[in-house]
Amino acid sequence: QKEVEQNSGPLSVPEGAIASLNCTYSDRGSQSFFWYRQYSGKSPELIMSIYSNGDKEDGRFTAQLNKASQYVSLLIRDSQPSDSATYLCAPQGGKLIFGQGTELSVKP
Amino acid sequence: EAQVTQNPRYLITVTGKKLTVTCSQNMNHEYMSWYRQDPGLGLRQIYYSMNVEVTDKGDVPEGYKVSRKEKRNFPLILESPSPNQTSLYFCASSIQGEEKLFFGSGTQLSVL
């Protein structure tokens, strides 16, 4: 079983819609998670981190963590074409491994 | 400016010709790591280092070597490159491996 799995893409949403990106992980010891955004040909950049169960909001982005279900998600409200990128989920700590990423395309 | 510097940005080489990709960070980070990125496979860790003279294998270490003689530098060495090592490579660092990763700009390697 892969250590981190993300919903396969590409995910296409219309401008202004909510984009939902999901991630499951196998290591029950993982305590917190990072979401990185990567534009094509560029390096990943951190957009959200979440350390405890529940929701964390930052502008149009909301991260949700459910440790019992080993599930973390990222919601992007009012999606914009500039949100079109690959989103990578990464449990914190240790080897800092990543999921395979979900490609998001926001259509004007 | 705090940054991770990778060189070169692009590299085309031939099978079997040894090469080194350099990585340097100016943030006094203890943790450094190398990843390769291939379409559909995401970022896969090659090697990581928790501190000077401490390195460990990631998920795909075969065909690669690293060294960490100084805190700021973490070069990636391909002793005998093969075409299946054609990929986009990223170096990254963080304070102690438990925090946000800072990434270099990437090295696009093509092995012919």
Backbone of each chain as ProteinMPNN parsed JSONL, in Angstrom:
{"seq_chain_A": "QKEVEQNSGPLSVPEGAIASLNCTYSDRGSQSFFWYRQYSGKSPELIMSIYSNGDKEDGRFTAQLNKASQYVSLLIRDSQPSDSATYLCAPQGGKLIFGQGTELSVKP", "coords_chain_A": {"N_chain_A": [[0.846, -1.2, 0.0], [0.555, 2.174, -0.908], [2.145, 4.902, 0.77], [1.114, 7.475, 0.861], [-1.737, 8.617, -0.684], [-3.385, 10.237, -3.318], [-6.383, 11.659, -4.757], [-6.972, 10.688, -8.061], [-6.209, 12.638, -10.892], [-6.783, 14.294, -14.047], [-8.425, 17.017, -12.334], [-11.136, 18.896, -13.135], [-12.667, 22.005, -12.887], [-15.204, 24.562, -13.056], [-14.601, 28.104, -13.256], [-14.975, 29.856, -10.222], [-16.198, 27.812, -8.848], [-16.152, 25.256, -6.232], [-13.22, 23.513, -5.521], [-12.224, 20.274, -4.682], [-9.803, 18.489, -3.067], [-8.288, 15.457, -2.274], [-6.667, 13.303, 0.162], [-5.21, 10.386, 1.383], [-3.55, 8.55, 3.966], [-1.155, 6.171, 5.2], [0.374, 5.919, 7.484], [-0.214, 5.861, 10.775], [1.057, 7.295, 12.665], [1.534, 9.798, 11.691], [1.247, 13.174, 12.302], [0.703, 15.698, 11.394], [0.166, 17.741, 8.446], [1.161, 18.848, 5.193], [0.157, 20.925, 2.47], [1.189, 21.368, -0.782], [1.551, 23.485, -3.605], [2.125, 23.227, -7.066], [3.138, 24.744, -9.898], [3.273, 24.163, -13.415], [6.411, 23.021, -14.409], [7.667, 24.374, -12.391], [8.982, 24.754, -9.02], [7.661, 23.112, -6.068], [5.508, 24.859, -3.756], [4.699, 25.772, -0.456], [1.359, 25.881, 0.648], [-0.531, 25.375, 2.618], [-0.668, 24.237, 5.986], [-1.571, 21.789, 8.367], [-2.287, 20.824, 11.65], [-3.905, 19.657, 13.54], [-6.895, 17.78, 14.248], [-9.822, 18.598, 12.362], [-10.823, 21.697, 10.851], [-8.926, 24.075, 8.987], [-8.663, 27.336, 8.0], [-7.63, 29.525, 5.394], [-7.887, 32.272, 3.821], [-9.15, 31.666, 0.647], [-8.703, 29.005, 0.884], [-9.223, 25.894, 2.512], [-8.145, 23.538, 4.76], [-8.713, 20.216, 5.795], [-8.593, 17.857, 8.359], [-8.711, 14.514, 9.361], [-7.822, 12.399, 11.594], [-8.571, 9.922, 12.582], [-9.729, 8.666, 10.421], [-7.623, 8.795, 8.772], [-7.24, 10.789, 6.805], [-6.981, 13.609, 4.763], [-7.878, 16.756, 3.445], [-8.152, 19.313, 0.922], [-9.848, 22.216, 0.306], [-10.76, 24.464, -2.192], [-12.198, 27.434, -2.474], [-14.293, 29.458, -4.617], [-12.827, 29.082, -7.064], [-10.106, 29.993, -9.164], [-8.69, 30.66, -12.424], [-5.949, 30.936, -12.025], [-5.456, 29.146, -10.047], [-4.984, 26.782, -11.229], [-3.012, 24.044, -11.231], [-0.716, 21.558, -9.946], [-1.454, 19.785, -7.023], [0.049, 18.805, -4.071], [0.138, 16.489, -1.465], [1.583, 16.086, 1.743], [2.66, 14.254, 4.439], [3.864, 15.374, 7.582], [7.239, 15.258, 8.693], [9.9, 12.854, 9.36], [10.733, 11.088, 6.524], [9.568, 12.853, 4.842], [7.726, 12.395, 2.601], [5.776, 12.458, -0.435], [2.431, 12.577, -1.8], [1.192, 11.46, -5.014], [0.194, 13.613, -6.281], [-2.415, 15.823, -7.414], [-3.727, 17.007, -10.333], [-5.12, 20.078, -10.993], [-7.467, 21.807, -12.931], [-8.79, 24.852, -13.708], [-11.429, 26.164, -15.345], [-12.126, 29.012, -17.296]], "CA_chain_A": [[0.0, 0.0, 0.0], [1.314, 3.407, -0.948], [2.07, 5.597, 2.041], [0.257, 8.643, 0.688], [-2.463, 8.523, -1.947], [-4.254, 11.366, -3.63], [-7.346, 11.319, -5.802], [-6.336, 10.819, -9.375], [-6.731, 13.718, -11.705], [-6.922, 15.701, -13.67], [-9.687, 17.492, -11.827], [-11.504, 20.109, -13.856], [-13.805, 22.71, -12.301], [-15.394, 25.881, -13.668], [-14.225, 29.256, -12.444], [-15.954, 30.207, -9.196], [-16.667, 26.607, -8.151], [-15.294, 24.718, -5.162], [-12.397, 22.358, -5.889], [-11.973, 19.426, -3.516], [-8.645, 17.627, -3.281], [-8.269, 14.51, -1.162], [-5.416, 12.603, 0.413], [-5.222, 9.415, 2.471], [-2.198, 8.172, 4.346], [-1.15, 4.883, 5.889], [1.123, 5.981, 8.745], [-1.051, 6.415, 11.845], [1.887, 8.186, 13.47], [1.595, 11.133, 11.097], [0.503, 14.091, 13.164], [0.309, 16.917, 10.7], [0.269, 17.605, 6.995], [1.374, 20.013, 4.358], [-0.286, 20.945, 1.081], [2.031, 22.171, -1.649], [1.062, 23.758, -4.951], [3.221, 23.24, -8.026], [2.825, 25.125, -11.265], [4.011, 23.372, -14.39], [7.808, 23.389, -14.615], [8.185, 25.138, -11.257], [9.154, 23.969, -7.801], [6.503, 23.173, -5.163], [5.477, 25.896, -2.729], [3.758, 25.436, 0.609], [0.195, 26.759, 0.731], [-1.272, 25.141, 3.849], [-0.245, 23.182, 6.897], [-2.608, 21.519, 9.36], [-1.65, 20.054, 12.71], [-4.847, 19.004, 14.439], [-8.17, 17.407, 13.648], [-10.753, 19.684, 12.113], [-10.616, 22.559, 9.688], [-8.091, 25.272, 9.078], [-8.997, 28.185, 6.86], [-6.695, 30.601, 5.064], [-8.42, 32.879, 2.61], [-10.048, 30.781, -0.108], [-8.281, 27.625, 1.104], [-9.548, 25.241, 3.776], [-7.618, 22.191, 4.92], [-9.471, 19.422, 6.748], [-7.83, 16.687, 8.793], [-9.423, 13.521, 10.161], [-6.779, 11.423, 11.899], [-9.169, 8.595, 12.77], [-9.936, 8.113, 9.082], [-6.362, 8.954, 8.044], [-7.716, 11.495, 5.631], [-6.797, 15.061, 4.787], [-8.383, 17.319, 2.203], [-7.965, 20.746, 0.665], [-10.932, 22.816, -0.458], [-10.467, 25.779, -2.749], [-13.452, 28.104, -2.804], [-14.199, 30.493, -5.662], [-11.634, 28.707, -7.838], [-9.671, 30.907, -10.211], [-7.762, 30.021, -13.384], [-4.6, 30.944, -11.459], [-5.324, 27.989, -9.149], [-4.644, 25.619, -12.048], [-1.682, 23.588, -10.819], [-0.742, 20.249, -9.29], [-1.447, 19.935, -5.574], [0.743, 17.678, -3.457], [-0.089, 16.274, -0.044], [2.789, 15.534, 2.355], [2.669, 14.148, 5.903], [5.04, 16.005, 8.167], [8.193, 14.516, 9.483], [10.568, 11.674, 8.832], [11.284, 11.177, 5.193], [8.865, 13.906, 4.092], [7.302, 11.864, 1.317], [4.651, 13.154, -1.045], [1.522, 11.864, -2.658], [1.546, 11.61, -6.427], [-0.299, 14.894, -6.749], [-3.651, 15.933, -8.192], [-3.699, 18.154, -11.239], [-6.367, 20.843, -11.01], [-7.632, 22.748, -14.031], [-9.935, 25.729, -13.504], [-11.8, 26.68, -16.669], [-12.817, 30.303, -17.237]], "C_chain_A": [[0.88, 1.248, 0.0], [1.131, 4.138, 0.359], [1.146, 6.79, 1.987], [-0.421, 8.52, -0.662], [-3.371, 9.719, -2.109], [-5.226, 10.963, -4.732], [-6.738, 11.633, -7.157], [-6.979, 11.958, -10.15], [-6.709, 13.332, -13.173], [-8.339, 16.026, -13.211], [-9.993, 18.821, -12.521], [-12.741, 20.725, -13.22], [-13.978, 24.048, -13.016], [-14.968, 26.986, -12.708], [-15.351, 29.602, -11.473], [-16.474, 29.02, -8.404], [-15.722, 26.251, -7.009], [-14.539, 23.506, -5.703], [-12.069, 21.581, -4.625], [-10.867, 18.426, -3.833], [-8.474, 16.746, -2.044], [-6.956, 13.755, -1.069], [-5.631, 11.617, 1.562], [-3.804, 8.959, 2.743], [-2.247, 6.911, 5.205], [-0.47, 4.931, 7.252], [0.291, 6.65, 9.831], [-0.26, 7.353, 12.753], [1.99, 9.588, 12.913], [0.686, 12.075, 11.868], [0.011, 15.334, 12.437], [0.709, 16.816, 9.232], [0.48, 18.949, 6.321], [0.671, 19.813, 3.019], [0.629, 21.892, 0.312], [1.323, 22.342, -2.995], [2.264, 23.83, -5.879], [2.691, 23.615, -9.4], [3.744, 24.365, -12.208], [5.432, 23.901, -14.592], [8.441, 24.152, -13.473], [8.35, 24.227, -10.051], [7.919, 24.104, -6.912], [6.644, 24.315, -4.162], [4.403, 25.532, -1.715], [2.587, 26.413, 0.604], [-0.578, 26.561, 2.028], [-0.566, 24.084, 4.681], [-1.349, 22.995, 7.921], [-2.08, 20.518, 10.358], [-2.627, 19.312, 13.605], [-6.129, 18.689, 13.699], [-9.074, 18.623, 13.454], [-10.36, 20.47, 10.879], [-9.648, 23.688, 10.008], [-8.303, 26.082, 7.823], [-7.935, 29.26, 6.665], [-7.149, 31.187, 3.744], [-9.393, 31.947, 1.914], [-9.74, 29.295, 0.13], [-8.719, 27.134, 2.487], [-8.951, 23.837, 3.761], [-8.432, 21.491, 6.001], [-8.678, 18.166, 7.071], [-8.7, 15.794, 9.658], [-8.446, 12.384, 10.423], [-7.352, 10.021, 12.074], [-9.363, 7.901, 11.427], [-8.68, 8.19, 8.232], [-6.614, 9.646, 6.708], [-7.486, 12.988, 5.818], [-7.252, 15.603, 3.436], [-8.057, 18.798, 2.12], [-9.127, 21.215, -0.194], [-10.489, 24.19, -0.934], [-11.792, 26.388, -3.169], [-13.204, 29.151, -3.872], [-12.946, 30.266, -6.519], [-11.374, 29.687, -8.974], [-8.753, 30.174, -11.188], [-6.332, 29.963, -12.855], [-4.383, 29.821, -10.442], [-4.959, 26.717, -9.919], [-3.195, 25.233, -11.801], [-1.825, 22.148, -10.337], [-0.608, 20.477, -7.8], [-0.922, 18.641, -4.939], [0.478, 17.656, -1.962], [1.174, 15.646, 0.548], [2.614, 15.449, 3.861], [3.96, 14.737, 6.44], [5.954, 14.986, 8.803], [8.824, 13.344, 8.776], [11.113, 11.923, 7.455], [10.604, 12.243, 4.344], [8.52, 13.427, 2.685], [6.044, 12.595, 0.858], [3.702, 12.161, -1.694], [1.882, 12.146, -4.113], [1.033, 12.9, -7.025], [-1.605, 14.778, -7.513], [-3.564, 17.184, -9.038], [-5.075, 18.802, -11.28], [-6.359, 21.803, -12.196], [-8.901, 23.543, -13.777], [-10.244, 26.427, -14.817], [-12.547, 27.999, -16.541], [-14.246, 30.189, -17.747]], "O_chain_A": [[1.816, 1.37, 0.79], [0.085, 4.019, 0.998], [0.461, 7.089, 2.965], [0.249, 8.337, -1.679], [-4.034, 10.155, -1.169], [-4.953, 10.066, -5.529], [-6.099, 12.663, -7.372], [-8.184, 12.187, -10.045], [-6.624, 12.148, -13.5], [-9.312, 15.402, -13.635], [-9.187, 19.751, -12.485], [-13.75, 20.045, -13.033], [-13.007, 24.608, -13.527], [-14.982, 26.805, -11.491], [-16.524, 29.636, -11.847], [-17.132, 29.209, -7.38], [-14.658, 26.847, -6.84], [-15.136, 22.591, -6.269], [-11.681, 22.166, -3.614], [-10.987, 17.621, -4.757], [-8.512, 17.23, -0.913], [-6.234, 13.586, -2.052], [-6.179, 11.987, 2.601], [-2.954, 8.979, 1.852], [-3.254, 6.625, 5.853], [-0.717, 4.065, 8.091], [0.109, 7.868, 9.814], [-0.844, 8.118, 13.521], [2.485, 10.485, 13.594], [-0.498, 11.798, 12.059], [-0.984, 15.942, 12.83], [1.474, 15.939, 8.831], [0.053, 20.002, 6.793], [0.594, 18.7, 2.498], [0.82, 23.048, 0.69], [0.596, 21.46, -3.452], [3.292, 24.414, -5.536], [1.891, 22.888, -9.989], [4.852, 23.976, -11.839], [5.631, 25.075, -14.904], [9.607, 24.539, -13.551], [7.914, 23.076, -10.061], [7.206, 25.105, -6.993], [7.751, 24.688, -3.774], [3.333, 25.043, -2.075], [2.787, 27.627, 0.562], [-1.225, 27.498, 2.497], [0.051, 23.16, 4.15], [-2.001, 23.967, 8.303], [-1.503, 19.496, 9.988], [-2.221, 18.425, 14.356], [-6.412, 19.265, 12.648], [-9.088, 19.546, 14.268], [-9.663, 19.977, 9.992], [-9.569, 24.177, 11.135], [-8.143, 25.578, 6.712], [-7.413, 29.828, 7.624], [-6.833, 30.661, 2.677], [-10.358, 31.487, 2.524], [-10.452, 28.428, -0.376], [-8.605, 27.845, 3.485], [-9.223, 23.047, 2.857], [-8.797, 22.103, 7.004], [-8.158, 17.496, 6.179], [-9.353, 16.269, 10.587], [-8.261, 11.509, 9.577], [-6.688, 9.037, 11.748], [-9.181, 6.689, 11.314], [-8.664, 7.708, 7.099], [-6.249, 9.15, 5.642], [-7.756, 13.552, 6.879], [-7.031, 14.971, 2.403], [-7.731, 19.442, 3.117], [-9.366, 20.687, -1.279], [-9.92, 24.974, -0.175], [-12.432, 25.914, -4.107], [-12.096, 29.665, -4.03], [-12.116, 31.162, -6.67], [-12.295, 30.145, -9.649], [-8.115, 29.186, -10.826], [-5.582, 29.047, -13.194], [-3.252, 29.572, -10.024], [-4.659, 25.69, -9.312], [-2.272, 25.984, -12.117], [-2.923, 21.593, -10.325], [0.234, 21.256, -7.354], [-1.392, 17.544, -5.238], [0.58, 18.678, -1.283], [1.775, 14.768, -0.072], [2.435, 16.48, 4.509], [5.018, 14.61, 5.823], [5.511, 13.989, 9.373], [8.35, 12.895, 7.732], [11.872, 12.868, 7.24], [11.04, 12.5, 3.222], [8.98, 14.0, 1.697], [5.354, 13.25, 1.639], [4.095, 11.062, -2.086], [2.757, 12.96, -4.405], [1.391, 13.251, -8.149], [-1.87, 13.773, -8.172], [-3.353, 18.283, -8.526], [-6.073, 18.142, -11.569], [-5.382, 22.514, -12.435], [-9.979, 22.962, -13.646], [-9.427, 27.186, -15.338], [-13.497, 28.1, -15.765], [-14.975, 31.181, -17.768]]}, "seq_chain_B": "EAQVTQNPRYLITVTGKKLTVTCSQNMNHEYMSWYRQDPGLGLRQIYYSMNVEVTDKGDVPEGYKVSRKEKRNFPLILESPSPNQTSLYFCASSIQGEEKLFFGSGTQLSVL", "coords_chain_B": {"N_chain_B": [[18.984, 36.915, 0.65], [16.909, 34.222, 1.547], [17.44, 31.037, 0.317], [17.422, 28.074, -1.795], [19.792, 26.797, -3.838], [20.196, 25.358, -6.912], [22.196, 23.736, -9.301], [23.182, 22.395, -12.506], [20.497, 24.17, -14.24], [19.457, 22.994, -16.489], [20.427, 19.961, -18.059], [22.016, 17.975, -20.375], [23.182, 14.833, -21.122], [25.231, 11.928, -21.777], [24.822, 8.363, -21.717], [26.463, 6.801, -19.028], [28.339, 8.786, -18.44], [29.743, 10.351, -15.827], [28.138, 12.59, -13.562], [27.441, 15.539, -11.624], [25.027, 17.119, -9.675], [24.617, 20.134, -8.155], [23.692, 21.411, -4.93], [22.824, 23.956, -2.756], [22.188, 25.603, 0.303], [21.303, 28.569, 2.106], [20.323, 28.907, 4.647], [21.024, 27.74, 6.974], [19.936, 25.243, 7.442], [19.287, 22.027, 8.826], [18.237, 19.753, 7.653], [18.256, 18.183, 4.506], [17.301, 17.233, 1.184], [16.815, 15.142, -1.694], [14.768, 14.908, -4.575], [13.113, 13.22, -7.243], [11.083, 13.863, -10.074], [8.603, 12.532, -11.999], [6.309, 12.211, -14.719], [3.032, 11.503, -13.625], [3.94, 10.136, -11.42], [4.567, 11.704, -9.311], [6.454, 13.347, -6.683], [9.33, 11.719, -5.815], [11.374, 10.517, -3.27], [14.905, 10.525, -3.18], [17.401, 10.547, -1.716], [18.065, 11.568, 1.653], [19.182, 13.858, 4.186], [19.833, 14.273, 7.54], [21.631, 15.762, 8.89], [25.024, 17.056, 8.941], [27.237, 14.719, 7.553], [25.383, 12.712, 7.887], [23.4, 10.661, 6.171], [20.667, 9.166, 4.361], [18.807, 6.583, 2.704], [16.167, 7.234, 0.421], [13.132, 6.555, -1.263], [13.852, 5.811, -3.857], [16.774, 5.165, -4.334], [18.615, 3.87, -5.992], [21.361, 3.962, -8.167], [22.218, 6.467, -7.564], [24.261, 8.752, -5.674], [25.101, 10.504, -2.683], [26.521, 13.163, -0.697], [27.309, 14.723, 2.422], [29.163, 16.851, 3.449], [29.415, 19.392, 4.322], [27.263, 21.665, 6.025], [25.72, 23.327, 4.389], [25.775, 22.297, 1.791], [24.702, 19.789, -0.511], [25.324, 17.658, -2.632], [24.217, 15.819, -5.519], [25.09, 12.842, -6.991], [25.584, 11.146, -9.982], [26.958, 8.344, -10.88], [27.13, 6.66, -13.105], [25.201, 7.496, -15.353], [21.964, 6.562, -16.635], [19.477, 6.173, -19.245], [16.972, 5.878, -17.937], [17.154, 7.56, -15.826], [16.546, 10.006, -16.663], [14.874, 12.868, -15.859], [13.086, 15.281, -13.796], [14.704, 16.977, -11.307], [14.681, 17.837, -7.88], [16.071, 19.669, -5.244], [15.774, 20.091, -1.728], [15.286, 21.772, 1.409], [14.934, 21.917, 4.984], [14.345, 23.164, 8.333], [14.669, 21.214, 10.437], [13.666, 18.947, 9.329], [11.078, 18.561, 10.078], [9.444, 20.497, 9.272], [8.223, 23.07, 7.022], [9.261, 22.626, 3.663], [11.843, 24.037, 1.727], [12.338, 24.589, -1.617], [14.666, 24.051, -4.306], [15.121, 25.406, -7.658], [14.998, 23.382, -9.456], [16.325, 20.792, -11.608], [16.478, 19.873, -14.857], [17.14, 16.918, -16.21], [18.473, 15.144, -18.906], [19.275, 12.031, -20.154], [20.988, 10.578, -22.668]], "CA_chain_B": [[17.706, 36.238, 0.436], [16.919, 32.803, 1.876], [17.158, 30.268, -0.887], [18.096, 26.831, -2.134], [20.328, 27.007, -5.182], [20.548, 24.137, -7.627], [22.828, 23.908, -10.605], [22.635, 23.356, -13.468], [19.04, 24.177, -14.421], [19.218, 21.996, -17.53], [21.625, 19.174, -18.333], [21.895, 16.864, -21.317], [24.407, 14.07, -21.067], [25.155, 10.616, -22.416], [24.89, 7.213, -20.813], [27.746, 6.429, -18.463], [29.231, 9.91, -18.133], [29.483, 10.793, -14.458], [27.747, 13.985, -13.401], [27.065, 16.007, -10.288], [24.113, 18.245, -9.567], [24.93, 20.765, -6.878], [22.601, 22.005, -4.159], [23.35, 24.719, -1.635], [21.184, 26.43, 0.99], [21.931, 29.598, 2.943], [19.429, 29.12, 5.782], [21.537, 26.947, 8.09], [19.03, 24.123, 7.682], [19.927, 20.739, 9.092], [17.67, 18.711, 6.796], [18.267, 18.391, 3.059], [16.741, 16.062, 0.52], [16.717, 15.136, -3.146], [13.594, 14.252, -5.145], [12.931, 13.224, -8.683], [9.672, 13.975, -10.423], [8.273, 11.973, -13.304], [4.864, 12.335, -14.972], [2.164, 10.492, -13.038], [4.546, 9.479, -10.257], [4.768, 12.659, -8.238], [7.809, 13.543, -6.169], [9.836, 10.549, -5.112], [12.589, 10.878, -2.547], [16.074, 9.748, -3.566], [18.197, 10.504, -0.493], [17.914, 12.705, 2.523], [20.241, 14.02, 5.18], [19.342, 14.963, 8.731], [22.68, 16.676, 9.353], [26.338, 16.81, 8.335], [27.732, 13.343, 7.61], [24.275, 11.778, 8.13], [22.547, 10.544, 4.998], [19.876, 7.939, 4.371], [18.121, 6.337, 1.448], [14.748, 7.464, 0.274], [12.401, 5.475, -1.922], [14.447, 5.427, -5.142], [18.182, 5.548, -4.254], [19.505, 3.12, -6.878], [22.002, 4.716, -9.231], [22.566, 7.801, -7.07], [25.067, 8.899, -4.458], [25.084, 11.85, -2.105], [27.432, 13.377, 0.418], [26.972, 15.926, 3.207], [30.393, 17.185, 4.173], [29.18, 20.703, 4.935], [25.841, 21.818, 6.292], [25.02, 24.047, 3.34], [25.84, 21.639, 0.478], [24.217, 18.397, -0.58], [25.368, 17.32, -4.057], [23.694, 14.542, -6.016], [26.062, 12.3, -7.93], [25.21, 10.003, -10.807], [28.255, 7.789, -11.287], [26.997, 6.132, -14.468], [23.8, 7.78, -15.678], [21.279, 5.769, -17.642], [18.3, 6.903, -19.742], [15.84, 5.869, -16.991], [17.358, 8.631, -14.854], [16.026, 11.244, -17.238], [13.829, 13.292, -14.93], [13.216, 16.601, -13.186], [15.231, 16.766, -9.964], [14.566, 18.942, -6.938], [16.7, 19.652, -3.94], [14.955, 20.82, -0.768], [15.823, 21.807, 2.778], [14.073, 22.451, 6.044], [15.108, 23.428, 9.548], [15.09, 19.947, 11.043], [12.95, 17.836, 8.722], [9.7, 18.484, 10.546], [8.797, 21.751, 8.911], [8.095, 23.426, 5.619], [10.406, 22.421, 2.782], [12.205, 25.055, 0.756], [12.806, 23.863, -2.791], [15.426, 24.682, -5.361], [14.371, 25.654, -8.882], [14.912, 22.156, -10.232], [17.285, 20.47, -12.675], [15.916, 18.959, -15.854], [18.231, 16.081, -16.704], [18.208, 14.202, -19.999], [20.377, 11.113, -20.389], [20.774, 10.01, -24.002]], "C_chain_B": [[17.859, 34.75, 0.744], [16.582, 31.992, 0.632], [17.927, 28.955, -0.926], [18.51, 26.958, -3.6], [20.771, 25.681, -5.763], [21.208, 24.503, -8.939], [23.283, 22.567, -11.168], [21.116, 23.284, -13.527], [18.64, 23.136, -15.464], [20.536, 21.258, -17.792], [21.279, 18.045, -19.276], [23.231, 16.139, -21.306], [24.197, 12.73, -21.771], [25.311, 9.518, -21.373], [26.315, 6.965, -20.351], [28.669, 7.566, -18.089], [28.859, 10.504, -16.777], [29.107, 12.269, -14.404], [27.367, 14.275, -11.959], [26.112, 17.174, -10.415], [24.33, 18.864, -8.186], [23.68, 21.361, -6.245], [23.213, 22.708, -2.96], [22.224, 25.541, -1.029], [21.886, 27.38, 1.952], [21.116, 29.889, 4.198], [19.867, 28.346, 7.023], [20.606, 25.784, 8.447], [19.801, 22.844, 7.921], [19.494, 19.682, 8.086], [17.762, 19.117, 5.333], [17.859, 17.096, 2.375], [16.762, 16.252, -0.991], [15.477, 14.347, -3.563], [13.749, 14.204, -6.658], [11.435, 13.229, -8.967], [9.465, 13.507, -11.845], [6.763, 12.038, -13.486], [4.078, 11.175, -14.369], [2.694, 9.836, -11.781], [4.813, 10.452, -9.118], [6.224, 12.828, -7.874], [8.242, 12.299, -5.403], [11.208, 10.883, -4.523], [13.738, 9.94, -2.918], [16.942, 9.488, -2.336], [17.822, 11.7, 0.355], [19.026, 12.718, 3.56], [19.697, 14.824, 6.347], [20.387, 15.932, 9.288], [23.987, 16.314, 8.65], [26.766, 15.369, 8.602], [26.646, 12.314, 7.928], [23.374, 11.763, 6.905], [21.793, 9.223, 5.056], [19.119, 7.826, 3.064], [16.656, 6.726, 1.534], [14.108, 6.278, -0.421], [13.059, 4.971, -3.2], [15.934, 5.775, -5.184], [19.103, 4.909, -5.284], [20.052, 4.012, -7.994], [22.438, 6.116, -8.819], [23.469, 7.71, -5.848], [24.916, 10.331, -3.975], [26.198, 11.938, -1.073], [26.999, 14.647, 1.134], [28.169, 16.238, 4.092], [30.272, 18.54, 4.866], [27.672, 20.864, 5.081], [25.104, 22.41, 5.1], [24.923, 23.281, 2.026], [25.407, 20.182, 0.52], [24.187, 17.984, -2.049], [24.8, 15.933, -4.35], [24.608, 14.06, -7.128], [25.456, 11.111, -8.663], [26.495, 9.459, -11.396], [28.216, 7.305, -12.74], [25.545, 6.296, -14.91], [23.252, 6.863, -16.758], [20.026, 6.515, -18.076], [17.119, 6.907, -18.767], [16.04, 6.862, -15.841], [17.033, 10.0, -15.443], [14.818, 11.675, -16.418], [14.047, 14.749, -14.544], [13.599, 16.387, -11.719], [15.081, 18.033, -9.127], [15.361, 18.656, -5.678], [15.824, 20.475, -3.0], [15.623, 20.805, 0.595], [14.751, 22.275, 3.74], [14.899, 22.515, 7.32], [15.614, 22.132, 10.171], [14.326, 18.76, 10.483], [11.512, 17.712, 9.163], [8.863, 19.659, 10.077], [8.687, 21.908, 7.403], [9.402, 23.185, 4.865], [10.591, 23.64, 1.882], [12.839, 24.317, -0.428], [13.723, 24.727, -3.653], [14.575, 24.787, -6.618], [14.259, 24.429, -9.782], [16.005, 22.033, -11.275], [16.636, 19.471, -13.605], [17.073, 18.205, -16.488], [17.731, 15.168, -17.819], [19.45, 13.365, -20.221], [20.108, 10.378, -21.703], [21.468, 8.671, -24.154]], "O_chain_B": [[18.794, 34.098, 0.281], [15.568, 32.231, -0.023], [18.913, 28.748, -0.218], [17.681, 27.196, -4.479], [21.604, 24.976, -5.193], [20.818, 25.465, -9.602], [23.72, 21.695, -10.417], [20.519, 22.403, -12.909], [17.607, 22.479, -15.332], [21.613, 21.852, -17.751], [20.37, 17.257, -19.018], [24.284, 16.756, -21.462], [23.117, 12.446, -22.29], [25.861, 9.732, -20.293], [27.249, 6.922, -21.151], [29.704, 7.325, -17.467], [27.787, 11.087, -16.615], [29.685, 13.094, -15.112], [27.022, 13.379, -11.188], [26.361, 18.11, -11.174], [24.232, 18.176, -7.17], [22.742, 21.761, -6.934], [24.022, 22.129, -2.236], [21.402, 26.108, -1.75], [22.919, 27.048, 2.535], [21.201, 30.984, 4.756], [19.143, 28.31, 8.018], [20.504, 25.394, 9.61], [20.836, 22.601, 7.301], [20.284, 18.817, 7.708], [17.402, 20.233, 4.958], [18.047, 16.006, 2.914], [16.73, 17.375, -1.493], [15.167, 13.292, -3.01], [14.425, 15.037, -7.263], [10.635, 12.679, -8.211], [10.078, 14.024, -12.78], [6.016, 11.932, -12.513], [4.416, 10.01, -14.576], [1.984, 9.062, -11.139], [5.252, 10.03, -8.048], [7.118, 12.495, -8.652], [7.581, 11.885, -4.451], [12.073, 11.451, -5.19], [13.569, 8.722, -2.966], [17.183, 8.338, -1.968], [17.33, 12.711, -0.147], [19.714, 11.72, 3.776], [19.167, 15.92, 6.167], [20.054, 16.822, 10.07], [24.036, 15.374, 7.857], [26.669, 14.871, 9.724], [26.962, 11.158, 8.211], [22.668, 12.733, 6.633], [22.225, 8.278, 5.716], [18.827, 8.823, 2.403], [16.003, 6.57, 2.566], [14.495, 5.132, -0.195], [12.848, 3.823, -3.59], [16.331, 6.61, -5.997], [20.244, 5.342, -5.446], [19.304, 4.718, -8.67], [22.968, 6.867, -9.636], [23.444, 6.734, -5.098], [24.641, 11.245, -4.752], [26.745, 10.925, -0.635], [26.398, 15.537, 0.532], [28.193, 15.943, 5.287], [30.94, 18.801, 5.866], [26.903, 20.259, 4.335], [23.967, 22.024, 4.83], [24.054, 23.593, 1.212], [25.709, 19.448, 1.462], [23.114, 17.964, -2.652], [24.895, 15.012, -3.538], [24.868, 14.783, -8.089], [24.895, 10.199, -8.055], [27.059, 10.052, -12.315], [29.159, 7.521, -13.501], [24.759, 5.351, -14.85], [23.967, 6.444, -17.668], [19.555, 7.397, -17.358], [16.336, 7.857, -18.77], [15.173, 6.984, -14.976], [17.226, 11.027, -14.792], [13.847, 10.927, -16.297], [15.047, 15.366, -14.91], [12.895, 15.696, -10.982], [15.322, 19.144, -9.6], [15.326, 17.555, -5.128], [15.2, 21.448, -3.426], [16.431, 19.925, 0.892], [13.79, 22.942, 3.355], [16.01, 21.988, 7.382], [16.81, 21.962, 10.405], [14.327, 17.684, 11.081], [10.79, 16.843, 8.673], [7.699, 19.789, 10.454], [9.013, 21.007, 6.63], [10.49, 23.493, 5.352], [9.629, 24.196, 1.352], [13.762, 23.521, -0.253], [13.582, 25.948, -3.721], [13.438, 24.314, -6.644], [13.51, 24.438, -10.758], [16.541, 23.029, -11.761], [16.287, 18.362, -13.2], [17.885, 18.782, -17.211], [16.701, 14.508, -17.687], [20.539, 13.893, -20.446], [19.124, 9.65, -21.829], [21.391, 8.053, -25.215]]}, "name": "protein", "num_of_chains": 2, "seq": "QKEVEQNSGPLSVPEGAIASLNCTYSDRGSQSFFWYRQYSGKSPELIMSIYSNGDKEDGRFTAQLNKASQYVSLLIRDSQPSDSATYLCAPQGGKLIFGQGTELSVKPEAQVTQNPRYLITVTGKKLTVTCSQNMNHEYMSWYRQDPGLGLRQIYYSMNVEVTDKGDVPEGYKVSRKEKRNFPLILESPSPNQTSLYFCASSIQGEEKLFFGSGTQLSVL"}
